[in-house]
Amino acid sequence: MPQQSKRVKQEDVIPDALKHFDSLPDSANVRQPVLKGLLNCSDATVWRRVNDGTLPQPTKLGRMTFWNVGKLRKVLASLQGTAQ
């Protein structure tokens, strides 16, 4: 009986930048899948939080959108401080 290969969905793959987020320098930039993983939320929620000022505005380079790791760390620290 032939062995069937299991398809892996794109959203099931954890980006390396998310796996190693704590070791990234503050000057690094990450894309939206990393941000979604950090916040455990959808694309729509990421943009909703950007629009309401909870998350920093991203940087666009051509058609690609990035968030600065240093800015994200400050926001995450402040969110964690208010949750306690």
Summary of the structure (lengths in Angstrom):
residues: 84
radius of gyration: 15.4
end to end distance: 54.7
largest distance: 56.0
contacts: 176
relative contact order: 0.15
helix: 50%
strand: 12%
